[in-house]
């Protein structure tokens, strides 16, 4: 049993700080769906949101409906961690707040009557730069990208037309995956990048998709080293299909 489960204890025990009675679903496409509410939430018998613990790797945060309830949740979590002999960094603990600030790459606030999720301004600016970097290889133009006299986008590294550096694109998608944890609607658009990154492997069609009849042989096939350049049109064509 994990420490998280030991701390939360028996949810049916009325004396348990982390007790909860039932769940309520708020699923997309349902008649009662409300985008400002969680898709699934645990509720106590009194109708309040149940105390809970959210964990990201070795860092944990407690949540509750009121500041007093949050203090009770934090108190039990810290005492149980001490009982289990696990380290607790008191410097990481925060007072109860509706806009608690950044954590695990995201900024979540509830002070406007709804749940709002975003990233820090520096992270968002870097995200825009990464997307514009890809756009330059696709010869896409917007108010942030200018065209030079040769008809190509400015600021594009020296690279054969229609190709994109493999390692650079790999680093870009690594960062965008991190941001997509907050902006989940980015996830489908990452598919075109993944198809491009894997287009050089065996058993792929011209769009980068796996060929089913060759999938069983891929375990034995050696792809060899990745190329330094990839066909950039794959990323654009794959995104058009979404």
N, C-alpha and C positions, 0 to 999 in steps of 0.2 A: 504494500500500500504506500502511495506517495505521501510526502509530508503535507502536500496541499489537501489531500483527502482527510488526513488525521486532524489537521487544524479545523477544517469545516465540520467534522464530526457527523453525528446522526441528524439528518435534516428534519426528522419527525419529532425530535426532542424539543418540547416547548421552552426549555431552559437554555437551549443552545443559541448562541449569538447568531450563528449562520443558518438557523432553521428557515425552511421555506415550505409552502403548502402546495402550490401548483404553478404551472407555466401558462403564459398567454402567447399565442402565435399572431404575428402580424406579417403575413406572407405576401410578397409581390403578386399582383394580378388578382388578389382576393377582393371581395366587395368592400371589406373594412380596412384595406391596406392604408396605412398612414406613413409616409416616407420620413416623418419627423420622429418616429418611434422605433425602438429595436424590433428586429424581426421575431425574436424570441426573448422573453424576459421571465425571470423567476419572481414570484410574488409570495409575500407572507400571508398569514390568515387575516391580518388586519388590512390587507390590500396594498400595503407599502411594498416598494421594491426590496427584494431580499438583499442582505449583506452578501458581498462576494469578494473573491480575490482574483485579480487578473495578473498573469505572469508572463514576462518576456525574458527568456533564458534564465538568468539568475536574479532578475529584478522583479519585484512584485508590488502591486498597488491594490488597495482596498477601496470598495465603493459601497455607498449606502444612500438613503434618502435624505438624511439630515446630518449636520455636523456632529451632533451628539452620538448618533448611531455609528458614524464613521470612526469616532474615537473608540467606541466599544469594539468595533471590528479590528482596528489596529492593535488595540490592547491585547485581545485574545491571540492574534497572529504572532505578536512579538513574544508573548509568554510561552506559546506552544513551540516556537522556534527555539527558544532557550531550553525548554524541556527536552526537545529532541537533539540538542547539542549542535544546532545549526547556527551559522553566523548571521547576525542581523546588523546591517549598517544603518545606524540611526540617522546618519547625515543624509541618507537618501529619502527619509520619510518627509512627507509634506502635510501641512495643515489642510483641513477640508476646504475645498474651493470648487465653484462651478467652472471657472476657467483655470485649471491647474497648471497649464503650460505644457511645454513639449515633453514627450516621453515616447521612447521606441520609434522615433522618427515622425511622430504625428502630434498634432495639437488638437485636443478634443475639449469642447466647452459646451455647457448647458445653460449659460446665463441669459440666453435670448428666448427661452421658452421651448427651444428645440435642441436636438443634439447636432452640433456642428463639428466637422472633422476637416483638418487642413494640415499643411506643412509650414515650416518656417519660411520666411521670405527668401532667404539665401538659397534654400533648397529648391524653391519654386523657380527662382531665376536660373539656377543651374539646370533644372529640368527643361526650361525653354531653350537654353543654349544647346542641350543635347539633341532636342527635336529639330532645331534649326540646322544643326550640323548634318543630320541625316537628310534634311530637305535640300541642302546644297548639292548633295550627290545625286538627288532626284531631279535637280533643276527646277524645283518648286520656288515660287516667288510670293512673298507677302510684304507687309509694310516694314518688316525687319530685315529683309534680304534684298540687296540691290543687284542689278545686272551690269556687267562691264561692256566695253565696246565689242568684244568677241562674242557676246550673246550668252556668256556663261555667268554663273553666280560668283560674286566676289568672296574672298576669304576661303575659297576651297583649296585644300592642299594639292600639291602636284601629284596627279594620279591619272592613269588612262581613263578616257571618257567611258562611262557606263560601268565603272568598277569602284569598289569601296574597300578600304583596308580592313582585314579580318580582325586583327587584335584591337584596333580602335573601336570597331563596332561591338566587339565583345565587351569592352569596358563600358560603352554607352548603355547597352542593354542591361548590364549588371546594376547600374545605377537606377535605370527606369523600373526595373523589377522592384527595387526597394521602395520607390515612390508609389508604385501601383498597390502596395499594401494599404495605402491611404486612399488613393483614387483608383478604386477597383475597376472602373469603367475603362481604364487603360489596358487591361489584360488582353482583350481580344486583338487589339492593335499590335501587341507584341508578337503575335503569331507570325506576321510577315517577316519580322526580324529574325525569329528563330528559324524559319524556312530558309532564309538567306544564309545564316550562319552554318546550317547543315546541308546546304545544297551541293557541296563538293563530295559528300559521302556516297558510298555505293548504295544502290537500291533506291535512288531518288529520281523522280521525273523532272521535266524542265522547270516546273514551278517549285520544286523543292520538297514535294510531298513524297512520303514513303510509297514504294510499289509493293502491294500486298504479297504477291507471289514470291518476292525475294526476301520478305521479312524473316522467314525461317532460316535463311542462310546467313543472316547478318551476324549471328553469334560467332560463326567461324570466319567471317570475312574481316580482314584488316584494312581499315580505311587509309592508313598512312598519315603522314603529317598534314596539318591544315595548310591551305594556301595562304599567301600573304594578301591576295586580293580576291574579291568576290564580285559576281555579277549583281550590280545594284538594282537592276530591273526586277529581279525576283521579289525583293522587298516591296516594291511599288505595286506589282501585279497581284501579289498575295493580299495586300491590304485592300485593293479594289474589290476582291472577292468577298470581303466581310460585309 
